[in-house]
Amino acid sequence: MTMTLHTLSSEIRKEWLEHILPFWGGLKDETNGGFYGQVNADLRIDEQAAKGGIACSRILWSFSAAYRATGHETYLEYARHAFQFLARHLIDRQYGGLYWMVDCKGVPTDTRKHIYNQAFGVYALSEYYRASGDQEALDLAKELYRLIESKGYDAKRQAYKEEFDREWNEQPNEMLSGNGVVAHITMNTHIHVLEAYSTLYRAWPEAVVQESLHNLLSILYHHIFDADRRRLGVFFDKDWNSLVDVTSFGHDIEASWLMDEALDVIGSTNPDYKRMVLDLAYAVSERAVQQDGSLMNEQEGSHLDTSRIWWVQAEAMVGFFNAYQRTGDIQFLEQVFRMWNYTKKYIIDSRPGSEWFWSVDENGRPDQHEMAGPWKCPYHNSRFCLEILNRIEQAGSKL
């Protein structure tokens, strides 16, 4: 190996503190609150762009986590600014839950409620409570948790639902379907509810949340994980029939470490779940890592989507590092090093005042997606930085 863990840690810390966080901090909207909703590919900030519920939550999580890790008051102030906008403008005080979208001033423009969006609210508010001790944040996190469980969980089918209108009437799942199907149930929503509840349990270690985590892990294992193919199903009908033959490599490796985190949080040593975690990591490693060190996006049938997407690289580095910690298999650590070198060369935009490209093609050419938007947020890459830094520090001489 040509790179050391010390070098990896130093480079990632620099990228996080000197590149990623300054970019997002620079989008603070001092006039209308929150953070600007879009930065175009040419780095032009659209100050009039709408602001998404998911983006606001992810920004809130990122700065809250940054403050907890560093103690720098600037990050707490950014987090507080994001929290105030979310609490004042994105929470529906009449029917409950987070709106999908508001305009630049915080007026609701898309009032649909999606369980995926509510989960990110739980995730962010729980982390902000851990950073700030603000009881209002924890109360809102509990409120969203109860809404997810009361409105969004179908106990008969053992599934979390997807999309609702403002008044919580179930609607077709437009926002999280894809690959030519409209899915009644998605893997994506389930892994992010799991992620949210893991953080909520750290902030509010109540038995009901622990039970929800146990239930989610059971759902993932019994309904979503395909043990024969060592992958997660992606889209399902209401009876858990898979709708399309697709393997999402990024989601599989992300889910691998998120499930492992949930097991740690609740103190579970379930051998079936532990095997699922490693099966996913090994399968992605074998099938999707390219010669240049990158991870391709997905496979539908025999068609491979070879685009290299920013969040896929970020989550893969965490997932492979986690697999290395669990197995001691050096191939996983080598893949982290190679993927980081690839990310530095192609995914991180070297233009002053920029961040990470959305994606590049197999030749390393970036697309023209926005640099910031309703889905493009600091959550994946800032979390990658935090996770790798924490894992190296905690493991110390063991690595």
N, C-alpha and C positions, 0 to 999 in steps of 0.2 A: 504494500500500500504506500502510495507516494504522499498521502496526507495523514496528519495526526489528528487526534481528537482535540488537542489544544488549538491547532490551526483552525479546525472546523468551528470550534466554539468562538474563537476570536473573530473570524470572518462573519459568522452569523450574527453575533452581537453587534458588530459594526453595521451590517445591513439593516438590522432591526431598528437600532437607535438613531442612525444617521441617514437612513434612506426611507424606510417604510413609514415609521411613525411621523417624521416631519412632513411627508407628503400629505398624510391624512389630517394632521393638525392644521396644515395650511388651508384646508377646506372648511374651517369653522366659519359659519355664517353669523356674523355679529349683528346683522340687521334683523333677520327673521327667526333666528334660532336654529339649532341643529347644525348640520353640515351640508354643504352644497351637494345637490343630487346627481350631478354629472360632470365628468371631465372627458372631453372628446379625445380621439386618437392624436390630434394635433396639440394636445395639452391645454386647449382652451376650456376654461371653466364656464359652464352654463349656469349662471346665477339664478335663472328663472326655472330651472328644471324641477320636476316633481321630486319628492323625497319618499323613498320606499320604507315600509315598516321593517323589512328584513335588513336593509342597509343600516337603518338607524340602530337596530338592535346589535348588529355586528360591530358597528363602530363603538357603541357603548361597551360591549364586551371587551373589545381590543384595548381601549384605554383603561378600563377598570383593571384588567389583567396586567397591563403594563405598570400601573401604579402599585399593585400588590407585589410585583416582582422587583421594582426599582425603588419605590418610595419617593419618586420625583413628583412634587406637587403639581407640576404642569399637566401631567397625565390625569391626575384626579380632577383637575379643573375641566379638561376636555371631556372626561367621563360625566361630570356633573352637568355640563352643557348639553350633552347628548341625552342624558336622563330627563332633564327638564323639558326638552322638546318632545320626547316620547310620552312622558306623563301628561303633558298639556294638550298635545295635538293628535297623537296616534292611538291613545286609549279611548274607546267608545264608552263614554260614561252612561249612556242610556241602555245599551244592549250588552255591553261587556266585550272584551277582546280587542285585539289590535287591528286597525284598518290595514288594508294592503298598500294604499298609496294616499299621500296628501300633496297639495301643491307646495310651492316654495315657501309660502307663509304659514303652512300648517292646516289649510282648509281641506277636508277630506274630498278626494276625487274618485277613489275606488274603495267602496266600503265593504267589499267582500271580506269574509273571515276565512282564513285557511289555517288548518292545524299546524302545518309547517311553520307558518309565520308566528303563531302563538307560542310554539316551542322555542323559537329564537328569542321571543320576549322573556320567557322563563329563564332561559340560559343567560341572557344579558343582565336582567334585573337581579338574578341570584349572584352573579359575579360582582355587580356594582354594590350590592349589599355587603359582600365579603370585603370589598375595598373601602367602602365608606361608612358602613354601619347604619346607613339610612333606612329606618324601619319602613318608610313608605315604599321603598323599592322591594323589600321582602314581602310586604303585604300585597303589592301588585303581582309579584311572582306567584304567590299562593293563589291569588284570584285567578290568574291565567291557568295555573295547574288544575284548579277545580273545574274551570270551564272545559279544558281539554278532556278531563275525565268524564264530566257529565254530558257534554255535547258531542265530543269527538270520539268517544270510545264505544264500540259495538261489542258488548260482552258476549253476545250470542255467537258472533263470528270470530271473536278474539282478534279484532282488527281496529286500528285507528282510522277514522274516516279522513276525508281530505278537505273538500271545499264547501263553504256555506255562504249565504247572503248575509247582509248586515244583521238580520233578525234571527240568524242561526237556523235557517231552513236549508237543508242539504241541496247542493247544486252539482252539476257535472264538473269533474276535476279538470278545468282548463289549464290551471297554472302549473301543475306538476305532472302532467302527462307528456308523452312524446313518442317518437318512433312510430308515428302513424296510428296510435291507439289513444283512447280515453280510458284511463285506469280508475277503477273504483278504490283500489288499494295500491299504495306504492311503498317500495323499500325505503325510498329517500325520506319520506315523512317519519317512518318508524325509527330509522337510525338517529334522526335529529331530535325526536322526542326522547329517545334514550340518552343522548348527549345532554339535553337540557335537564333531565331528571337527575343525572349524576351530579351536576353542579348544584341543583336545588337541594339535593340531599346533603351536600357539604354545608350549605347555608342553613338548612332546616331539616335536621336528621330525625324526621318523624317516621313512624312505622308505615304509614300509608304510602309514603314516597318509596320506601324500601320495597314494599310489596309491588308497587307499580314497576319498579326496575326488574324485579324477579319476573313479573308477567311479560315485560317487553323482551327480556332475554329468551324466555320460553317461546314467544311468538317468532322471534328471529330464527331460533333453532328449528322449530317444528314446521313453520309455514314458509319462511323466506329463504333459508339456507338449503341449497341443493347439494347434499353430501356427495352424491355420485360425481358431480361435475365440479365440486369445490368452488362454488360461486354463490352469489345471492341472486335470486330472482328480482326483477325490477318492477314490472307492471303486472297487476292481477285484477281479475274481475271480483265481484262481491263474494264469490265462493272460493276464493284463493286459487283459481285456475290461472296459470301464467298466460299472458296475452301475446308475448313476443319473445323470440329467442335472442336475447341480448345479454351481453356480459359487460358491465360497467367496471372497468379495472380501477378507476379512481375511487368509486364508491366502495368496492370490495376491500381495498387496502385501508381506506379511511375507516370503514366499519370494523375492520379487524382490531385496530387499536382502540376505537371507541368502546367496543364490547369488552375488551380487556380492562379498560378503565372502569367501566360499570361493575365488572366482577370484583375489582379491587375495592371500589367504593363500598360495596355491600358485603365484602369479605367472603365471596363465594369461591369455592375451589371445584366447582362442577366440572368433571373431566370431559364431558361431551362439549361443553361450551369452550373450554380451553383448547380442545382439539379443533373446533370450528375456527377459532382465532388463527391458529397456525396453519390450518388447511388453506384458508383464504390468502394468507401472506405468501406461502410457498407457491400457490397456484398463480398469483399475480406475478411473482418473481419469474416463474418459468415461462409464462405466456406473453407478457406485455412489456418487459424491459427490453429496450432497443440497444443496438451495439454502441450508440453514442451516449448511453447512460440514461436516456430519458424514458418516460413511460407514455405509451400511446393511450388514447382515450377509451375506446370501447370496440366491441365486436358484435355485429348483428348478423346472425346467420354465418355466412362465410365472408362477409364484408368487414374489413378492418378500417376503423377510423384512426388514422395515424397522427392526427393533430396532437400537438403537445400543449396541453392547457395548464395555465398557471396553478390552479388549485390542485390539479391532479399530481403535479410534481411535488407540491408542498405536502400534501397528505401522504404521498408515497414515502417521502423521506421519514416522516414520523412513524408510519406503519412499519417500514423496514427496520428502523432503529429499535422499535418496540419488539419486533420479532427477533432481532439479534440479542436483546436483553433476555428474552424468554428462552432462547435456544443455545446461545453461544455460537451459532453458525456464522462464520466470518463472512460468508457471501452477502449476508444482509448488510453488514457494515460497509463492505466494499461498494455495494449498490448505493448506499447513502452518499458516500464520497463521490462516486461517479455522477450521481444525479445532481449533487450540489455544484459540481464543476460545470455540468450542462446548464443548470439554472443560471449560474453566473454569466455564462457566455451568451446565452440566447434568450432567456426569459426575463431577466432583470434589464430594464430599459436604462441605458446609460445617459440619456438626455437629462440635462439639469432640470430639477423640479418634477421628475417623473417617478414612476413606481415600477410595477411588473406588467409586461404585456399580458393580455388575455390569453393569447395562444400564438404559437408559431407552427409553421408547417414542417415537413420532414427535412427541409433544407435550412431551417432556422429563420425563415422569413416571417416577420410578425404580421398579424391580420390588422384590420382597421376597427376592431371593437373599441369601445370606450375604455378609458383608463380607470374610471370610477363611474358607478351607476347603481341601479336597483339591485344587481346581483354582484357586481365587482366591488368588493369591500376589503378591509384589511384583515378580516378574520382568519382566512386560511393561511396566509403567509406570515402574519404576525404570530399566530398560534404555533406554526411550524418553528419559528425562531424560539419562542418560549419553551416549547416542549423539548427541543433538542438541547437547549442550554440547561434546562432543569435536569434532564436525564443524565447529561454528562456530569453535572455538578453533584447530583445525588449519588451516582454510582462511584464517583471518585476513582480510587485505585483499582476497583473491581474491573474497570474497563482498561 
